[in-house]
Amino acid sequence: MIVGGGLVGLTAAASLKIIGHEVIVLEKAPRIRAAGAGIGLWANALRQFDHLGIGPEIRAMGIDQNMWFFTPAGDPVRAPGHTDSDHQFLLVPRPELNNLLADTIGRDRIHVDAHVTGYTETESDVVVHLANGETIRAGLLIGSDGVHSNVRKQLVPGSDAVNHSGHYAWRAIVPTGNQRSETTVLTVGHRRTRGGYARVAPGRTVWMVNQFDAGPLTGSKRERALERGRQLAEAGWNDDLLSMIAETPEESILENQITLVPELPRWTSTRVALIGDAAHGLSPHIASGGTLGIEDVGVLCGSLTAEAGLDKALAAYDHARGARFQTVREHSAAIEHAGDAAEFARRYAAFSHWMLTTAPVT
Ligand SMILES: Cc1cc2nc3c(=O)[nH]c(=O)nc-3n(C[C@H](O)[C@H](O)[C@H](O)COP(=O)(O)OP(=O)(O)OC[C@H]3O[C@@H](n4cnc5c(N)ncnc54)[C@H](O)[C@@H]3O)c2cc1C
């Protein structure tokens, strides 16, 4: 039983189904959707999709990008000692990706309008409680219900997500034709801003602007994004970004206060496991929370296959992911506190190199 039909829950359902489990996804929304615009998938995530047989379709729907950065004046910053392979990812439109996953699972396995409020764990099973009063029994409950997870609240009381004070993200997908913005432009700007744009699909570009320590917000969403965008655009550099923001209708702009999941003492109990943002919702400046959630799925499926008994499988999963996320958190903090674009780029490359070269083989 998988609670939450976001990217990671859907990937878990498809992956468990392929290794022979009966799966049901419970999603509180009235349909499968994907909050957000585009998502960068790194090689470690794409391998899991290859196992599912949908790697080629996902590569066809996305566009290869690289995580090279520019200074606010438009000078490219390169991280010495790192090669192209440390920077490459595939940018995919989120709604198409989630729809493909839902089709792979089979829509009849996905129950929408199913808001999970809690569960009761017994020795022989786990009973899931829904807001409409229904209960459903399962052998294993997987909480992939995102940053504000109800499953996590019960598994680890007092683990509510907290605002990452002053950290905001603005973004939108805009039609740009095929002539413009062919490449990724990601800039580390003044006043702790980051952002840029990237082609997400033929004729469509995603722009994004982020700021740490933003202070009080004033004006419309477009004005707020433009104000930060100007910190990424010295002397004509990034005019494309500014005009994309200026031309985006207010209602198409997504604005988020970033929230974080505190470090948890455990991700599992006897019959319950957390995966994805429910377990480790981190700051998006590492642009790999979803990718690492997909890694969770590979490790969980590997443990369920390799270990004799659910308790051993969940203990192995918990141990492996706890150790990996210790290092993810260290990298994330180091990048966040980089002093300038060059340091940000160096620390980011050190992280992506580490993530890709030490990814679990599943
Ligand atoms: C601005 C931004 C940029 C990012 N860029 C990247 C990137 O480039 N690459 C990358 O890898 N990651 C990126 N991330 C991180 C990535 O978006 C997340 O890690 C990923 O979407 C988490 O997926 P999830 O399935 O765990 O959670 P979610 O996508 O949050 O899905 C949770 C699902 O659970 C459902 N749900 C919640 N509560 C309940 C309930 N009680 N009952 C039933 N259903 C419930 C929700 O409706 C939702 O469908 C970014 C994040 C942000 C904010």
The ligand as an SDF file (V2000), in Angstrom:
LIG
                    3D

 53 58  0  0  0  0  0  0  0  0999 V2000
   11.6840   24.3330   -6.8390 C   0  0  0  0  0  0  0  0  0  0  0  0
   12.0810   22.8790   -6.7720 C   0  0  0  0  0  0  0  0  0  0  0  0
   12.9350   22.3500   -7.7330 C   0  0  0  0  0  0  0  0  0  0  0  0
   13.3340   20.9950   -7.6620 C   0  0  0  0  0  0  0  0  0  0  0  0
   14.1370   20.4860   -8.6370 N   0  0  0  0  0  0  0  0  0  0  0  0
   14.4980   19.1800   -8.6080 C   0  0  0  0  0  0  0  0  0  0  0  0
   15.3080   18.6100   -9.6520 C   0  0  0  0  0  0  0  0  0  0  0  0
   15.6800   19.2740  -10.6130 O   0  0  0  0  0  0  0  0  0  0  0  0
   15.6680   17.3020   -9.5440 N   0  0  0  0  0  0  0  0  0  0  0  0
   15.2490   16.5090   -8.5240 C   0  0  0  0  0  0  0  0  0  0  0  0
   15.6000   15.3130   -8.4960 O   0  0  0  0  0  0  0  0  0  0  0  0
   14.4650   17.0130   -7.5170 N   0  0  0  0  0  0  0  0  0  0  0  0
   14.0770   18.3200   -7.5480 C   0  0  0  0  0  0  0  0  0  0  0  0
   13.2730   18.8290   -6.5620 N   0  0  0  0  0  0  0  0  0  0  0  0
   12.8020   17.9290   -5.4790 C   0  0  0  0  0  0  0  0  0  0  0  0
   11.6090   17.0950   -5.9740 C   0  0  0  0  0  0  0  0  0  0  0  0
   10.6190   17.9460   -6.5250 O   0  0  0  0  0  0  0  0  0  0  0  0
   10.9960   16.3020   -4.8420 C   0  0  0  0  0  0  0  0  0  0  0  0
   12.0230   15.6600   -4.1140 O   0  0  0  0  0  0  0  0  0  0  0  0
   10.0260   15.2490   -5.3910 C   0  0  0  0  0  0  0  0  0  0  0  0
    9.0090   15.8290   -6.1690 O   0  0  0  0  0  0  0  0  0  0  0  0
    9.4120   14.4950   -4.2260 C   0  0  0  0  0  0  0  0  0  0  0  0
    8.4980   13.5370   -4.7240 O   0  0  0  0  0  0  0  0  0  0  0  0
    7.5770   12.7340   -3.7170 P   0  0  0  0  0  0  0  0  0  0  0  0
    6.7920   11.7990   -4.5750 O   0  0  0  0  0  0  0  0  0  0  0  0
    8.3900   12.2000   -2.5950 O   0  0  0  0  0  0  0  0  0  0  0  0
    6.6100   13.8280   -3.0560 O   0  0  0  0  0  0  0  0  0  0  0  0
    5.4790   14.7250   -3.7210 P   0  0  0  0  0  0  0  0  0  0  0  0
    5.7910   15.0340   -5.1340 O   0  0  0  0  0  0  0  0  0  0  0  0
    5.2470   15.8600   -2.7890 O   0  0  0  0  0  0  0  0  0  0  0  0
    4.1880   13.7840   -3.7450 O   0  0  0  0  0  0  0  0  0  0  0  0
    3.4810   13.4780   -2.5750 C   0  0  0  0  0  0  0  0  0  0  0  0
    2.0950   12.9980   -2.9980 C   0  0  0  0  0  0  0  0  0  0  0  0
    1.4090   12.5270   -1.8480 O   0  0  0  0  0  0  0  0  0  0  0  0
    0.0750   13.0100   -1.8580 C   0  0  0  0  0  0  0  0  0  0  0  0
   -0.3650   13.0500   -0.4690 N   0  0  0  0  0  0  0  0  0  0  0  0
    0.0590   13.8930    0.5060 C   0  0  0  0  0  0  0  0  0  0  0  0
   -0.5500   13.6150    1.6740 N   0  0  0  0  0  0  0  0  0  0  0  0
   -1.3840   12.5640    1.4200 C   0  0  0  0  0  0  0  0  0  0  0  0
   -2.2840   11.8310    2.2400 C   0  0  0  0  0  0  0  0  0  0  0  0
   -2.4260   12.1180    3.5520 N   0  0  0  0  0  0  0  0  0  0  0  0
   -3.0010   10.8240    1.6800 N   0  0  0  0  0  0  0  0  0  0  0  0
   -2.8400   10.5130    0.3480 C   0  0  0  0  0  0  0  0  0  0  0  0
   -1.9980   11.1900   -0.4680 N   0  0  0  0  0  0  0  0  0  0  0  0
   -1.2770   12.1920    0.0650 C   0  0  0  0  0  0  0  0  0  0  0  0
    0.1840   14.3850   -2.5100 C   0  0  0  0  0  0  0  0  0  0  0  0
   -1.0620   14.8240   -3.0340 O   0  0  0  0  0  0  0  0  0  0  0  0
    1.2340   14.1130   -3.5950 C   0  0  0  0  0  0  0  0  0  0  0  0
    0.6350   13.6610   -4.7960 O   0  0  0  0  0  0  0  0  0  0  0  0
   12.8710   20.1780   -6.6020 C   0  0  0  0  0  0  0  0  0  0  0  0
   12.0100   20.7150   -5.6390 C   0  0  0  0  0  0  0  0  0  0  0  0
   11.6070   22.0460   -5.7160 C   0  0  0  0  0  0  0  0  0  0  0  0
   10.6770   22.5910   -4.6580 C   0  0  0  0  0  0  0  0  0  0  0  0
  1  2  1  0
  2  3  1  0
  2 52  2  0
  3  4  2  0
  4  5  1  0
  4 50  1  0
  5  6  2  0
  6  7  1  0
  6 13  1  0
  7  8  2  0
  7  9  1  0
  9 10  1  0
 10 11  2  0
 10 12  1  0
 12 13  2  0
 13 14  1  0
 14 15  1  0
 14 50  1  0
 15 16  1  0
 16 17  1  0
 16 18  1  0
 18 19  1  0
 18 20  1  0
 20 21  1  0
 20 22  1  0
 22 23  1  0
 23 24  1  0
 24 25  2  0
 24 26  1  0
 24 27  1  0
 27 28  1  0
 28 29  2  0
 28 30  1  0
 28 31  1  0
 31 32  1  0
 32 33  1  0
 33 34  1  0
 33 48  1  0
 34 35  1  0
 35 36  1  0
 35 46  1  0
 36 37  1  0
 36 45  1  0
 37 38  2  0
 38 39  1  0
 39 40  1  0
 39 45  2  0
 40 41  1  0
 40 42  2  0
 42 43  1  0
 43 44  2  0
 44 45  1  0
 46 47  1  0
 46 48  1  0
 48 49  1  0
 50 51  2  0
 51 52  1  0
 52 53  1  0
M  END
$$$$
